[in-house]
């Protein structure tokens, strides 16, 4: 077991005017279970990072003493936003990342992965893509990633904030069970479920100053901490989800028999939902049940496979995404409220700022606000549009009681104005406050028949459309590109260049999964070749634009195509994870370089989804069309900010799982060389020598 201590800790991020933590002394004996609580912005997340030894002195000024871990993976840190913790391309490899860094044998890695996924109640098969999972599923997977290393200290930042009540209870029980014999520190706003399971409650105030520290129930009583989840007065009337529409209510939007898919999987099946003006409707259900998909259908962002959808005009709809920053478009809070062309009433904007207690921050940049302030700002900006329909995704995640109540008051005020409010949420307090609860059940994950649970077997990244090139080892595909590039130097005539291109054209269909994908890969090459042919014909040694000049240009175009195309086609079909296994496991290239590169490539594949969320949020606010220069410029900046922040948080997640010291590591999967790879080597050699033979033939 591990004892934890902070002595006189002061942490002053360079991006803030005041320290986040000021002179904190905190000692946690080995094996003790501690609950950290306090208002939003009190420094709970920073304290957890300090206990994990992961405060980066390049991003802030550190004073005091914060001893780091004695071994890789000794302290498992679960970040507040699970998306930031995801590293790998599949659920299995995600859970395996820590054990790989600890250089455990492959059999032990598989055992650890199975145990960790079961303990965290991850209901996804090992082959699923984590970045396509719901927020709650991602939260459980991030927890499994921390558990898989067998840490002697667990540091968890709101580990159940995105889970439905039943799953949260199961995960909480798993945390308590798996923390036996470990030091446990949990940062939470909702303390009630934890009070009977911890030894100590520490209440933090501004700059992480300790306001109270002692036995959980005693501190909660003495400091008047409500042991229940934050609540607010209920609505004047409540309607049972099955009772139908209240008399006289106006249907602002309606779903009838809706069927919808996401990532090739059916997630909504026959959904009927009337949305009434002046009412708060909460969409509930387990993680992965399709809550976000339903919101996207309601907003017109996801097409339905069947059914009927009716909704107001675009200018009458407002949207608040789960991450408020995805909707921000202005440089000050006040400008943000008035950014939409449908938000023209400055008096209303001022009233909304006052109601949300954001008046003093009117001149601040939205990106510098706390999480609770950002969420209130996004809701206020939506209300400023005077929408008939307002749609929110998890509007109360990560809020303390005061901020939670403020958000509920804003939603209640919207309903009082006749707005139809629809929110997807696991928050029981919000559900109890709602007029209508619509519960989704969601699909059932495929199970392993032998154990009655989702398949936990670590395997390759699945491909939706297998191609012949998948049978080859990534190293062989790399060899094809390398030898073909070397062979291109033998091209000396346009006739030889055309002959050299012949086998590439014949083999290309074996490396592309779709005609569109192949054309997208080849287009830059062909454009470059055409540009080179033109400039050579215009500016080369032969008379400008003469027949001789054009033939010389054709030769150069053929040479550059032979040089680049085989590598682009071959490596374009390679999965980054498989390439990493080959480079690290077979060639023994430094493990940190390979693992970091693979994680970066996997994350880059997520940028398209982030771009879509950011641009769609702006379109819904009326900022412009998807092709407008203003929207594209703002969305590009927002994506850059989001990518930089995510990269920083991902680095923390990787280091918390032993990556910082993993000079060598085990790769969970082998990178086998099979008989078919001999054929691949033969193709590589042939492409290397064929241009020379082609020149001899035409010579």
C-alpha positions as CSV (number, residue, x, y, z in Angstrom):
1,X,0.0,0.0,0.0
2,X,1.0,3.6,-0.6
3,X,0.9,6.6,1.7
4,X,0.4,10.0,0.0
5,X,1.4,13.4,1.2
6,X,1.5,17.1,0.1
7,X,3.6,19.5,2.1
8,X,3.1,23.3,1.6
9,X,2.0,22.7,-1.9
10,X,1.3,25.8,-4.0
11,X,0.5,25.4,-7.7
12,X,0.1,28.5,-9.9
13,X,-0.8,27.8,-13.5
14,X,0.7,30.3,-15.9
15,X,-2.7,30.8,-17.5
16,X,-4.3,32.0,-14.2
17,X,-3.9,35.2,-12.2
18,X,-4.1,33.4,-8.8
19,X,-2.8,30.0,-7.6
20,X,-5.1,27.0,-7.9
21,X,-3.6,25.5,-4.8
22,X,-2.1,27.7,-2.0
23,X,0.0,26.1,0.8
24,X,-1.8,22.8,1.0
25,X,-0.7,20.3,3.7
26,X,-2.4,16.9,3.2
27,X,-1.3,13.5,4.5
28,X,-3.1,10.3,3.6
29,X,-1.9,7.1,5.4
30,X,-1.5,3.9,3.4
31,X,-4.8,2.1,2.9
32,X,-7.0,5.1,3.9
33,X,-10.1,6.0,1.9
34,X,-10.6,9.7,1.5
35,X,-13.4,11.7,-0.1
36,X,-12.5,15.2,-1.4
37,X,-15.4,17.6,-1.9
38,X,-15.9,21.3,-2.3
39,X,-17.3,23.8,-4.8
40,X,-16.4,23.9,-8.5
41,X,-13.0,25.5,-8.9
42,X,-11.8,24.6,-5.4
43,X,-8.9,22.7,-6.8
44,X,-10.0,19.1,-6.3
45,X,-8.7,17.9,-9.7
46,X,-5.4,19.7,-9.2
47,X,-4.9,18.0,-5.8
48,X,-5.5,14.6,-7.4
49,X,-2.9,15.3,-10.0
50,X,-0.5,16.5,-7.4
51,X,-1.0,13.3,-5.4
52,X,-0.4,11.3,-8.6
53,X,2.9,13.3,-9.1
54,X,1.7,14.6,-12.5
55,X,1.9,18.4,-12.1
56,X,3.8,19.6,-15.1
57,X,6.2,22.4,-14.1
58,X,6.3,23.6,-17.7
59,X,2.7,24.7,-17.4
60,X,2.8,26.3,-14.0
61,X,4.9,27.3,-11.0
62,X,5.2,24.6,-8.3
63,X,6.3,25.2,-4.7
64,X,6.3,22.8,-1.7
65,X,6.8,19.1,-1.7
66,X,4.7,16.5,-3.7
67,X,6.6,13.2,-3.7
68,X,5.9,11.2,-6.9
69,X,5.3,7.4,-7.3
70,X,8.0,4.9,-6.5
71,X,7.2,2.7,-9.5
72,X,5.3,3.0,-12.8
73,X,1.6,2.7,-12.4
74,X,1.8,2.8,-8.6
75,X,-0.9,5.6,-8.6
76,X,-3.8,5.2,-10.9
77,X,-5.4,8.5,-11.9
78,X,-8.9,8.8,-13.5
79,X,-9.5,12.1,-15.1
80,X,-12.7,14.0,-14.9
81,X,-13.3,14.0,-18.6
82,X,-13.0,10.3,-19.7
83,X,-12.5,11.3,-23.4
84,X,-9.2,12.8,-22.4
85,X,-8.0,9.5,-21.0
86,X,-8.6,7.4,-24.1
87,X,-5.5,6.3,-25.9
88,X,-6.1,3.2,-28.0
89,X,-8.1,2.1,-31.0
90,X,-10.0,-0.7,-29.3
91,X,-11.5,-1.3,-25.8
92,X,-9.1,-4.3,-25.3
93,X,-6.0,-2.3,-26.1
94,X,-7.2,0.6,-24.0
95,X,-7.3,-1.5,-20.9
96,X,-4.0,-3.2,-21.9
97,X,-2.1,0.1,-22.2
98,X,-0.9,0.2,-18.5
99,X,0.1,-3.5,-18.3
100,X,2.0,-3.1,-21.6
101,X,4.0,-0.3,-20.1
102,X,4.7,-2.5,-17.1
103,X,6.3,-5.1,-19.5
104,X,4.0,-7.9,-18.3
105,X,3.7,-11.2,-20.2
106,X,0.9,-11.3,-22.9
107,X,-1.0,-13.9,-20.9
108,X,-1.0,-11.7,-17.8
109,X,-2.0,-8.7,-19.9
110,X,-5.0,-10.5,-21.1
111,X,-5.9,-11.6,-17.6
112,X,-5.6,-8.1,-16.3
113,X,-7.7,-6.7,-19.1
114,X,-10.5,-9.2,-18.5
115,X,-10.5,-8.6,-14.7
116,X,-10.4,-4.8,-15.1
117,X,-13.2,-4.6,-17.7
118,X,-15.3,-6.9,-15.6
119,X,-14.6,-4.9,-12.4
120,X,-15.5,-1.6,-14.0
121,X,-18.7,-3.1,-15.6
122,X,-17.6,-2.2,-19.1
123,X,-20.4,-3.6,-21.3
124,X,-18.5,-3.3,-24.6
125,X,-16.7,-6.0,-26.5
126,X,-12.9,-5.7,-26.7
127,X,-13.0,-4.9,-30.4
128,X,-15.2,-1.8,-30.0
129,X,-13.7,1.7,-30.7
130,X,-13.6,3.7,-27.4
131,X,-14.0,7.0,-29.2
132,X,-17.3,5.9,-30.6
133,X,-18.7,4.9,-27.2
134,X,-21.0,7.0,-25.1
135,X,-19.7,9.2,-22.3
136,X,-20.7,6.8,-19.6
137,X,-19.1,3.8,-21.3
138,X,-15.9,5.9,-21.8
139,X,-16.0,6.7,-18.1
140,X,-16.1,3.0,-17.1
141,X,-13.4,2.2,-19.6
142,X,-11.1,4.9,-18.3
143,X,-11.6,3.4,-14.8
144,X,-10.8,-0.1,-16.2
145,X,-7.6,1.4,-17.6
146,X,-6.6,2.6,-14.2
147,X,-7.5,-0.7,-12.5
148,X,-5.6,-2.9,-15.0
149,X,-2.2,-1.8,-13.7
150,X,-3.0,-3.0,-10.2
151,X,-2.2,0.4,-8.6
152,X,-1.6,0.6,-4.9
153,X,-3.3,4.0,-4.8
154,X,-6.4,5.0,-6.8
155,X,-7.1,8.7,-7.5
156,X,-10.6,9.1,-9.0
157,X,-12.1,12.4,-10.3
158,X,-15.9,12.1,-10.3
159,X,-15.8,8.4,-11.4
160,X,-19.6,8.0,-11.7
161,X,-20.7,11.5,-12.9
162,X,-21.8,10.3,-16.3
163,X,-23.5,7.0,-15.3
164,X,-27.1,6.1,-14.7
165,X,-28.1,5.3,-11.1
166,X,-28.0,1.5,-11.4
167,X,-24.6,1.5,-13.2
168,X,-23.2,4.1,-10.9
169,X,-24.1,1.9,-7.9
170,X,-22.5,-1.1,-9.5
171,X,-19.3,0.8,-10.4
172,X,-19.2,2.4,-6.9
173,X,-19.4,-1.1,-5.4
174,X,-16.6,-2.3,-7.8
175,X,-14.4,0.7,-6.7
176,X,-15.0,-0.1,-3.1
177,X,-14.2,-3.8,-3.7
178,X,-11.2,-3.3,-5.8
179,X,-9.8,-0.6,-3.5
180,X,-9.4,-3.2,-0.7
181,X,-5.7,-3.0,0.3
182,X,-5.2,0.2,-1.7
183,X,-5.2,3.9,-0.8
184,X,-8.2,5.5,-2.3
185,X,-8.9,9.2,-2.9
186,X,-12.2,10.3,-4.6
187,X,-13.1,13.8,-5.7
188,X,-16.9,14.2,-5.8
189,X,-19.7,16.8,-5.6
190,X,-22.4,14.2,-4.7
191,X,-21.1,12.8,-1.4
192,X,-24.1,10.8,-0.2
193,X,-23.3,7.5,-1.9
194,X,-19.7,7.5,-0.6
195,X,-20.1,8.5,3.0
196,X,-20.5,4.9,4.3
197,X,-17.5,3.7,2.2
198,X,-14.8,6.2,3.1
199,X,-12.7,6.8,6.3
200,X,-12.4,10.5,5.9
201,X,-14.0,13.5,4.4
202,X,-12.0,16.5,3.4
203,X,-13.8,19.7,2.4
204,X,-11.8,22.1,0.3
205,X,-12.5,25.8,-0.2
206,X,-11.0,28.5,-2.4
207,X,-7.4,27.6,-3.6
208,X,-7.8,24.1,-2.0
209,X,-7.7,25.4,1.5
210,X,-8.9,22.7,3.9
211,X,-12.1,23.9,5.6
212,X,-12.9,20.6,7.4
213,X,-11.2,17.3,7.7
214,X,-12.5,14.3,9.7
215,X,-15.0,11.4,9.9
216,X,-17.3,11.6,6.9
217,X,-20.8,11.8,8.6
218,X,-19.5,14.2,11.3
219,X,-17.9,16.6,8.8
220,X,-21.0,16.5,6.6
221,X,-23.2,17.4,9.6
222,X,-20.9,20.1,11.1
223,X,-20.4,21.8,7.7
224,X,-24.1,21.5,6.8
225,X,-23.1,19.5,3.7
226,X,-26.3,18.0,2.2
227,X,-25.7,14.2,2.0
228,X,-28.2,14.0,-0.9
229,X,-27.6,14.8,-4.5
230,X,-28.2,18.5,-5.2
231,X,-31.9,19.2,-5.9
232,X,-34.2,22.1,-6.6
233,X,-37.9,22.7,-6.1
234,X,-39.9,20.4,-8.3
235,X,-42.2,21.5,-11.1
236,X,-45.8,22.6,-10.4
237,X,-47.1,19.5,-12.1
238,X,-45.5,16.2,-13.2
239,X,-46.6,13.8,-15.8
240,X,-45.9,10.1,-15.9
241,X,-43.9,9.1,-19.0
242,X,-46.6,6.9,-20.1
243,X,-49.6,9.2,-19.4
244,X,-49.4,11.1,-22.7
245,X,-49.5,14.8,-23.3
246,X,-51.0,17.2,-20.7
247,X,-54.3,18.8,-21.9
248,X,-53.8,21.8,-24.1
249,X,-50.1,21.4,-24.5
250,X,-48.5,22.4,-27.8
251,X,-46.4,19.8,-29.6
252,X,-43.3,21.7,-30.6
253,X,-41.5,18.7,-32.0
254,X,-42.4,15.0,-32.4
255,X,-40.7,11.7,-33.2
256,X,-42.8,8.9,-34.5
257,X,-41.5,5.3,-35.0
258,X,-38.0,6.6,-35.4
259,X,-35.2,4.1,-36.2
260,X,-31.6,5.4,-36.3
261,X,-28.1,4.0,-36.5
262,X,-24.7,5.1,-35.4
263,X,-21.4,3.6,-36.5
264,X,-23.2,0.9,-38.4
265,X,-25.1,-0.1,-35.2
266,X,-28.8,0.4,-34.7
267,X,-29.2,2.5,-31.5
268,X,-32.8,3.7,-31.7
269,X,-35.7,1.4,-32.5
270,X,-39.3,2.6,-32.9
271,X,-39.0,5.7,-30.7
272,X,-42.2,7.8,-30.2
273,X,-41.7,11.1,-28.4
274,X,-43.9,14.2,-28.4
275,X,-42.1,17.3,-27.2
276,X,-44.4,19.8,-25.5
277,X,-43.9,23.6,-25.2
278,X,-43.4,24.8,-21.6
279,X,-42.1,21.4,-20.4
280,X,-38.8,19.9,-19.4
281,X,-38.3,16.4,-21.0
282,X,-35.4,14.4,-19.8
283,X,-34.0,11.5,-21.9
284,X,-32.6,8.8,-19.7
285,X,-31.3,5.3,-20.0
286,X,-28.1,3.4,-19.5
287,X,-24.8,4.4,-21.2
288,X,-24.9,3.6,-24.9
289,X,-28.7,3.6,-25.0
290,X,-28.8,6.2,-27.7
291,X,-29.6,9.4,-25.8
292,X,-27.1,11.6,-27.8
293,X,-28.3,10.0,-31.0
294,X,-31.9,10.9,-30.1
295,X,-30.9,14.5,-29.5
296,X,-29.1,14.6,-32.9
297,X,-32.2,13.2,-34.6
298,X,-34.3,15.9,-32.9
299,X,-31.8,18.6,-34.1
300,X,-31.8,17.2,-37.7
301,X,-28.1,16.2,-37.4
302,X,-28.6,12.5,-37.8
303,X,-30.7,10.9,-40.5
304,X,-33.3,8.3,-39.5
305,X,-33.6,4.9,-41.2
306,X,-37.4,4.9,-40.6
307,X,-40.0,7.0,-38.9
308,X,-41.2,10.6,-39.0
309,X,-39.5,13.6,-37.4
310,X,-41.1,17.1,-37.1
311,X,-39.3,20.0,-35.5
312,X,-39.4,23.9,-35.6
313,X,-37.4,26.0,-38.1
314,X,-33.7,26.2,-37.5
315,X,-33.8,29.7,-36.1
316,X,-36.3,28.5,-33.4
317,X,-34.0,25.7,-32.1
318,X,-31.1,26.1,-29.7
319,X,-28.5,23.5,-28.7
320,X,-26.1,23.2,-25.8
321,X,-23.5,20.5,-26.3
322,X,-22.0,18.4,-23.5
323,X,-18.8,20.3,-23.8
324,X,-19.8,24.0,-23.7
325,X,-16.6,25.1,-25.4
326,X,-17.7,23.5,-28.6
327,X,-20.3,26.2,-29.0
328,X,-18.2,29.2,-28.1
329,X,-17.6,31.7,-30.9
330,X,-16.9,35.1,-29.3
331,X,-14.0,36.6,-27.3
332,X,-16.0,37.9,-24.4
333,X,-18.9,36.5,-22.3
334,X,-21.3,39.3,-23.3
335,X,-20.4,39.0,-27.0
336,X,-21.0,35.2,-26.7
337,X,-24.6,35.8,-25.4
338,X,-25.3,38.0,-28.4
339,X,-23.3,36.1,-31.0
340,X,-26.3,34.4,-32.7
341,X,-28.1,36.5,-35.3
342,X,-31.3,35.4,-33.5
343,X,-30.1,36.9,-30.2
344,X,-30.6,40.6,-30.8
345,X,-32.2,41.8,-27.5
346,X,-29.4,43.4,-25.5
347,X,-31.7,44.0,-22.5
348,X,-32.6,40.3,-22.5
349,X,-28.9,39.4,-22.7
350,X,-28.2,41.5,-19.6
351,X,-31.1,40.0,-17.7
352,X,-29.9,36.5,-18.5
353,X,-26.3,37.3,-17.4
354,X,-27.6,38.6,-14.1
355,X,-29.8,35.6,-13.6
356,X,-26.9,33.3,-14.3
357,X,-24.6,35.4,-12.0
358,X,-22.2,36.1,-14.9
359,X,-22.4,39.9,-14.9
360,X,-19.0,40.4,-13.3
361,X,-17.5,38.1,-16.0
362,X,-19.1,39.9,-19.0
363,X,-15.7,41.1,-20.3
364,X,-13.9,37.7,-19.7
365,X,-13.0,35.3,-22.4
366,X,-15.4,32.3,-22.4
367,X,-12.5,29.8,-22.5
368,X,-11.1,31.2,-19.2
369,X,-14.2,30.4,-17.2
370,X,-14.6,27.5,-14.8
371,X,-16.6,24.5,-16.0
372,X,-19.8,25.5,-14.2
373,X,-19.5,29.1,-15.5
374,X,-19.0,27.8,-19.1
375,X,-22.1,25.6,-18.8
376,X,-24.3,28.4,-17.6
377,X,-22.9,30.7,-20.3
378,X,-23.8,28.2,-23.0
379,X,-27.3,27.9,-21.7
380,X,-27.7,31.7,-21.4
381,X,-26.5,32.1,-25.0
382,X,-29.1,29.5,-26.1
383,X,-31.9,31.3,-24.2
384,X,-30.9,34.6,-25.7
385,X,-32.1,33.2,-29.1
386,X,-35.7,32.9,-27.7
387,X,-36.0,29.3,-29.0
388,X,-39.2,27.3,-29.2
389,X,-37.0,24.2,-28.7
390,X,-33.8,23.9,-26.6
391,X,-31.8,20.7,-26.6
392,X,-29.1,20.0,-24.0
393,X,-26.6,17.1,-23.7
394,X,-25.8,16.3,-20.0
395,X,-26.3,19.9,-18.8
396,X,-25.5,19.2,-15.1
397,X,-22.3,17.0,-15.3
398,X,-19.6,18.1,-12.8
399,X,-21.6,20.8,-11.1
400,X,-21.7,21.5,-7.3
401,X,-25.0,22.1,-5.6
402,X,-25.0,25.8,-6.1
403,X,-24.2,25.6,-9.8
404,X,-26.6,22.7,-10.2
405,X,-29.4,24.8,-8.8
406,X,-28.5,27.7,-11.0
407,X,-28.8,25.5,-14.1
408,X,-32.1,24.1,-13.0
409,X,-33.4,27.7,-12.5
410,X,-32.4,28.6,-16.0
411,X,-34.2,25.6,-17.5
412,X,-37.3,26.3,-15.4
413,X,-37.3,29.9,-16.6
414,X,-37.1,28.7,-20.2
415,X,-40.1,26.5,-19.7
416,X,-42.0,29.4,-18.1
417,X,-41.5,31.3,-21.4
418,X,-43.1,28.4,-23.3
419,X,-39.9,26.9,-24.6
420,X,-39.8,23.1,-25.0
421,X,-36.6,21.9,-23.2
422,X,-35.2,18.5,-23.9
423,X,-32.1,17.2,-22.0
424,X,-30.2,13.9,-22.1
425,X,-29.0,13.1,-18.6
426,X,-28.2,10.5,-15.9
427,X,-28.7,13.2,-13.1
428,X,-31.4,11.9,-10.8
429,X,-32.1,15.4,-9.4
430,X,-32.7,16.7,-13.0
431,X,-34.9,13.6,-13.8
432,X,-37.0,14.2,-10.7
433,X,-37.4,17.9,-11.7
434,X,-38.6,17.0,-15.1
435,X,-42.2,17.0,-16.4
436,X,-41.5,14.0,-18.7
437,X,-39.0,11.2,-18.4
438,X,-38.4,9.2,-21.6
439,X,-36.2,6.2,-20.9
440,X,-34.3,4.4,-23.6
441,X,-33.1,0.8,-23.1
442,X,-30.5,0.5,-25.8
443,X,-29.0,-2.5,-27.5
444,X,-27.5,-5.5,-25.8
445,X,-23.7,-6.0,-26.2
446,X,-22.6,-9.2,-27.9
447,X,-21.5,-11.7,-25.2
448,X,-19.0,-14.4,-24.9
449,X,-21.1,-17.6,-24.7
450,X,-18.7,-19.3,-22.3
451,X,-18.9,-16.5,-19.7
452,X,-22.1,-14.6,-20.5
453,X,-20.4,-11.2,-20.8
454,X,-19.0,-9.1,-23.7
455,X,-16.0,-10.7,-25.4
456,X,-12.8,-9.6,-23.6
457,X,-10.3,-11.1,-26.0
458,X,-7.7,-8.6,-27.2
459,X,-7.5,-8.7,-31.0
460,X,-6.6,-6.6,-34.0
461,X,-8.6,-3.5,-34.9
462,X,-11.6,-4.8,-36.8
463,X,-12.1,-3.7,-40.4
464,X,-15.5,-3.2,-41.8
465,X,-14.4,-4.2,-45.3
466,X,-11.4,-6.5,-45.4
467,X,-9.0,-6.3,-48.3
468,X,-6.2,-8.5,-49.5
469,X,-3.5,-6.1,-48.2
470,X,-4.8,-6.8,-44.6
471,X,-3.2,-10.3,-44.8
472,X,0.3,-8.8,-45.1
473,X,2.4,-7.7,-42.1
474,X,2.8,-3.9,-41.9
475,X,6.5,-4.2,-42.2
476,X,6.1,-6.0,-45.5
477,X,3.7,-3.3,-46.7
478,X,6.3,-0.7,-45.7
479,X,9.0,-2.7,-47.6
480,X,6.8,-2.5,-50.7
481,X,6.6,1.3,-50.5
482,X,10.4,1.6,-49.8
483,X,11.6,-0.7,-52.6
484,X,9.1,0.8,-55.1
485,X,10.4,4.3,-54.2
486,X,14.0,3.2,-54.8
487,X,13.1,1.6,-58.1
488,X,11.6,4.8,-59.3
489,X,15.0,6.3,-59.8
490,X,15.5,4.0,-62.7
491,X,12.8,5.8,-64.7
492,X,14.6,7.7,-67.5
493,X,12.0,7.9,-70.3
494,X,8.3,8.5,-70.5
495,X,7.8,5.0,-72.1
496,X,9.7,3.4,-69.2
497,X,7.7,5.4,-66.7
498,X,4.4,4.2,-68.2
499,X,5.5,0.6,-68.1
500,X,6.7,1.1,-64.5
501,X,3.2,2.3,-63.6
502,X,1.5,-0.8,-65.0
503,X,1.9,-3.1,-62.0
504,X,1.0,-0.3,-59.6
505,X,-2.3,0.2,-61.5
506,X,-2.9,-3.6,-61.4
507,X,-2.2,-4.0,-57.7
508,X,-3.9,-0.8,-56.5
509,X,-7.4,-2.4,-56.1
510,X,-5.9,-4.8,-53.6
511,X,-5.1,-2.0,-51.2
512,X,-8.2,0.2,-51.2
513,X,-11.4,-0.4,-49.3
514,X,-13.6,1.8,-51.5
515,X,-13.3,3.6,-54.7
516,X,-13.9,6.9,-53.0
517,X,-11.2,6.2,-50.4
518,X,-8.7,5.2,-53.1
519,X,-9.4,8.3,-55.1
520,X,-8.9,10.5,-52.1
521,X,-5.5,8.9,-51.4
522,X,-4.4,9.2,-55.1
523,X,-5.7,12.7,-55.8
524,X,-2.9,14.6,-54.1
525,X,-0.3,12.4,-55.9
526,X,-2.0,12.9,-59.3
527,X,-2.3,16.6,-58.8
528,X,1.4,16.8,-57.8
529,X,2.4,14.8,-60.9
530,X,0.3,17.0,-63.2
531,X,1.8,20.1,-61.7
532,X,5.3,18.7,-62.1
533,X,4.6,17.8,-65.7
534,X,3.3,21.3,-66.5
535,X,6.3,23.1,-64.8
536,X,8.8,20.8,-66.5
537,X,7.1,21.4,-69.9
538,X,7.1,25.1,-69.3
539,X,10.4,25.7,-67.6
540,X,12.5,22.6,-68.4
541,X,15.6,22.3,-70.7
542,X,13.6,21.6,-73.8
543,X,11.8,24.4,-75.7
544,X,8.9,25.6,-73.7
545,X,5.7,23.6,-74.2
546,X,7.1,21.8,-77.2
547,X,6.4,18.1,-77.9
548,X,9.9,17.3,-76.4
549,X,9.1,19.4,-73.3
550,X,5.8,17.6,-72.8
551,X,7.4,14.2,-73.1
552,X,10.0,15.2,-70.6
553,X,7.2,16.4,-68.3
554,X,5.4,13.0,-68.7
555,X,8.6,11.2,-67.7
556,X,8.9,13.3,-64.5
557,X,5.2,12.8,-63.7
558,X,5.5,9.1,-64.1
559,X,8.7,9.0,-62.0
560,X,7.1,10.9,-59.1
561,X,4.0,8.7,-59.2
562,X,6.1,5.5,-59.2
563,X,8.0,7.0,-56.3
564,X,5.1,7.9,-54.1
565,X,2.0,5.9,-55.1
566,X,3.0,2.4,-53.9
567,X,3.9,3.6,-50.4
568,X,0.7,5.7,-50.1
569,X,-1.5,2.9,-51.3
570,X,0.2,0.2,-49.2
571,X,0.6,2.1,-45.9
572,X,-2.8,3.8,-46.3
573,X,-4.4,0.4,-45.7
574,X,-2.4,-0.2,-42.5
575,X,-3.9,0.2,-39.1
576,X,-1.7,2.5,-36.9
577,X,-2.0,0.0,-34.0
578,X,-0.9,-2.9,-36.1
579,X,2.0,-0.8,-37.4
580,X,3.0,0.1,-33.9
581,X,3.0,-3.6,-32.9
582,X,5.3,-4.3,-35.8
583,X,7.7,-1.4,-35.3
584,X,7.9,-1.9,-31.5
585,X,7.4,-5.6,-31.2
586,X,9.5,-6.8,-34.2
587,X,12.0,-4.0,-35.0
588,X,12.4,-2.9,-31.3
589,X,12.1,0.7,-32.2
590,X,12.1,2.7,-28.9
591,X,8.8,2.0,-27.2
592,X,7.9,5.5,-26.1
593,X,8.3,6.9,-29.6
594,X,6.1,4.1,-31.1
595,X,3.4,4.2,-28.5
596,X,3.1,7.9,-28.5
597,X,2.9,8.0,-32.3
598,X,0.2,5.4,-32.3
599,X,-1.8,7.2,-29.7
600,X,-1.5,10.4,-31.7
601,X,-2.7,8.8,-34.9
602,X,-5.6,7.2,-33.1
603,X,-6.5,10.6,-31.6
604,X,-6.1,12.3,-35.0
605,X,-8.8,9.9,-36.3
606,X,-11.2,11.5,-33.8
607,X,-10.6,15.1,-35.1
608,X,-13.2,14.6,-37.8
609,X,-15.8,13.9,-35.2
610,X,-14.8,16.9,-33.1
611,X,-14.8,19.1,-36.2
612,X,-18.3,17.9,-37.0
613,X,-19.6,18.7,-33.4
614,X,-17.9,22.2,-33.5
615,X,-19.2,23.2,-37.0
616,X,-22.7,21.8,-36.3
617,X,-22.9,23.7,-33.1
618,X,-22.1,26.9,-35.0
619,X,-24.6,26.2,-37.8
620,X,-27.3,25.6,-35.2
621,X,-26.5,29.0,-33.7
622,X,-26.9,30.6,-37.1
623,X,-23.3,31.7,-37.4
624,X,-23.1,30.6,-41.0
625,X,-23.3,27.7,-43.4
626,X,-20.7,24.8,-43.2
627,X,-18.8,26.5,-46.1
628,X,-18.8,30.1,-44.9
629,X,-15.3,31.6,-44.3
630,X,-16.3,33.0,-40.9
631,X,-17.6,29.7,-39.6
632,X,-14.6,27.7,-41.0
633,X,-12.1,30.2,-39.4
634,X,-13.7,30.1,-36.0
635,X,-14.2,26.3,-36.1
636,X,-10.6,25.8,-37.0
637,X,-9.4,27.8,-34.1
638,X,-11.8,26.0,-31.7
639,X,-10.6,22.7,-33.0
640,X,-7.0,23.7,-32.5
641,X,-7.7,24.8,-28.9
642,X,-9.6,21.6,-28.3
643,X,-6.9,19.4,-29.8
644,X,-4.1,21.1,-27.7
645,X,-6.1,20.7,-24.5
646,X,-7.0,17.1,-25.2
647,X,-3.3,16.3,-26.1
648,X,-2.2,17.8,-22.7
649,X,-4.8,15.8,-20.8
650,X,-4.0,12.6,-22.8
651,X,-0.4,12.9,-21.9
652,X,-1.4,13.0,-18.2
653,X,-3.5,9.9,-18.7
654,X,-0.7,8.1,-20.4
655,X,1.8,9.0,-17.7
656,X,-0.6,7.9,-15.0
657,X,-0.5,4.5,-16.5
658,X,3.3,4.1,-16.5
659,X,4.1,5.6,-19.8
660,X,6.5,8.3,-18.4
661,X,9.1,5.7,-17.5
662,X,8.3,2.9,-20.0
663,X,11.6,2.8,-21.9
664,X,10.7,-0.8,-22.8
665,X,7.2,-2.4,-23.0
666,X,5.3,-5.5,-24.0
667,X,3.0,-5.3,-27.0
668,X,-0.3,-7.0,-26.2
669,X,-0.4,-8.6,-29.7
670,X,2.3,-10.2,-31.7
671,X,3.0,-9.0,-35.2
672,X,3.4,-12.4,-37.0
673,X,5.1,-13.0,-40.3
674,X,3.2,-15.6,-42.3
675,X,3.7,-17.4,-45.6
676,X,1.7,-14.8,-47.4
677,X,4.3,-12.3,-46.4
678,X,6.8,-14.1,-48.7
679,X,4.5,-13.1,-51.6
680,X,4.5,-9.6,-50.3
681,X,8.3,-9.5,-50.2
682,X,8.3,-10.8,-53.8
683,X,6.0,-8.0,-54.8
684,X,8.3,-5.5,-53.1
685,X,11.4,-6.8,-54.9
686,X,9.5,-6.9,-58.2
687,X,8.4,-3.3,-57.9
688,X,12.0,-2.4,-57.0
689,X,13.5,-3.9,-60.1
690,X,10.7,-3.5,-62.6
691,X,11.4,0.1,-63.6
692,X,14.9,-0.9,-64.5
693,X,13.7,-3.8,-66.6
694,X,11.1,-1.5,-68.2
695,X,13.8,0.9,-69.3
696,X,15.8,-1.9,-70.8
697,X,12.7,-3.1,-72.7
698,X,12.0,0.3,-74.2
699,X,15.7,1.0,-74.8
